[in-house]
Amino acid sequence: MSENFGEAGFWVDQWKEKLEGYLRAPARAGRFIEGRFGKSVESTLELGAGSCRDSLYLASRGYRATASDFNQQTIDYLSTRFPSSGVSFSADDSRKLPFGDGQFDVVFHNGLIVCFDDDADVSAILREQFRVAKKYAVLLVHNGENAKLRAEFARLGASDPLYRIRFYTRADVERSLQLAGVRYRRLAFHKFGGVADAFYGPRIKGIPNPLNGVAESFVNSLYPLQPWSRVERIAAVAEI
Ligand SMILES: C[S@@+](CC[C@H](N)C(=O)[O-])C[C@H]1O[C@@H](n2cnc3c(N)ncnc32)[C@H](O)[C@@H]1O
């Protein structure tokens, strides 16, 4: 686990270097939210939004999207860069949110609680997430059941602190929710990310990919076909 994840300054530097790449990447979480909930939800809140790519996508699809991150500098930059996106940008610490109870239909984060070693921080985030969520809370975490992915992150983490994260199994997610003491009606785990994402790229194993222009229409439907040991992230959907 990287010792710098808790410092906003660390993220300012990370985003200076990596923001454009993240903005170019497919908005997988946004598409997941849209595919899962469709028109049954209107407002979304993204915590630890970073590049805010997924909230930008959701706003472009007609949702009332709010993107929140404790990194004021990146939030300021993105709100200036995307003034007409429809996204409300908000600089907050996810452990203490300024929003009202049940203010958003869906509250999600992707790669946020993987940044915390200390269960007290994870619990604080989950409690705030569930407090401000009206219908659904969605947690996207790196899949601890994928040994190959863990090994790859361990290797990359030697030179890049961004890869020194905490992995979660499905049992770990349930334990974290229990520890936080949050309440929900139902919890479902979905497979998110994996080899099918190769269809988003211009080439697959060096061969031009003729499907990359239409990848968003089918990639999500391929994720469930993988065994859990090959899945990149766990999408945990709690119905409030
Ligand atoms: C790995 S990045 C998430 C990337 C984002 N989902 C995306 O796709 O661009 C983690 C983000 O969490 C933010 N973060 C870390 N600790 C936070 C906290 N306590 N409150 C709010 N945001 C936090 C960081 O600033 C960073 O942007």
The ligand as a Gaussian input file, in Angstrom:
#p B3LYP/6-31G(d) Opt

LIG

0 1
 C       -7.281000       5.787000      -8.091000
 S       -7.997000       7.348000      -8.087000
 C       -9.638000       7.047000      -8.692000
 C       -9.733000       7.278000     -10.132000
 C      -11.091000       7.633000     -10.672000
 N      -12.083000       6.638000     -10.344000
 C      -10.938000       7.756000     -12.176000
 O      -11.284000       6.811000     -12.890000
 O      -10.417000       8.769000     -12.630000
 C       -8.379000       7.703000      -6.430000
 C       -8.928000       9.100000      -6.233000
 O       -9.384000       9.185000      -4.885000
 C       -9.121000      10.485000      -4.410000
 N       -9.095000      10.416000      -2.942000
 C       -8.198000       9.808000      -2.133000
 N       -8.541000       9.960000      -0.849000
 C       -9.695000      10.687000      -0.840000
 C      -10.544000      11.171000       0.174000
 N      -10.285000      10.950000       1.467000
 N      -11.646000      11.858000      -0.183000
 C      -11.930000      12.098000      -1.489000
 N      -11.156000      11.681000      -2.493000
 C      -10.053000      10.978000      -2.176000
 C       -7.796000      10.882000      -5.034000
 O       -7.638000      12.281000      -5.099000
 C       -7.912000      10.217000      -6.412000
 O       -8.380000      11.131000      -7.366000

